[in-house]
Amino acid sequence: MTKGTVFALGWLSGLITVAFTMWLTAIIVRFL
């Protein structure tokens, strides 16, 4: 694995984490 691949995977997983957190927050707010 090259440095570029590691960077891309890290960036992608970070993006997915942010998207999931926002989605989860929207659901929680809707139920409150």
KASULTA-V673542 format. One record per helix or strand of 2 or more residues. SS is the DSSP state (H for helix, E for strand). FROM is the first residue (numbers start at 0). LEN is the number of residues. If there is no record, write none. Layout:
ss = [SS/SS]
from = [FROM/FROM]
len = [LEN/LEN]
This chain:
ss = [H]
from = [2]
len = [29]
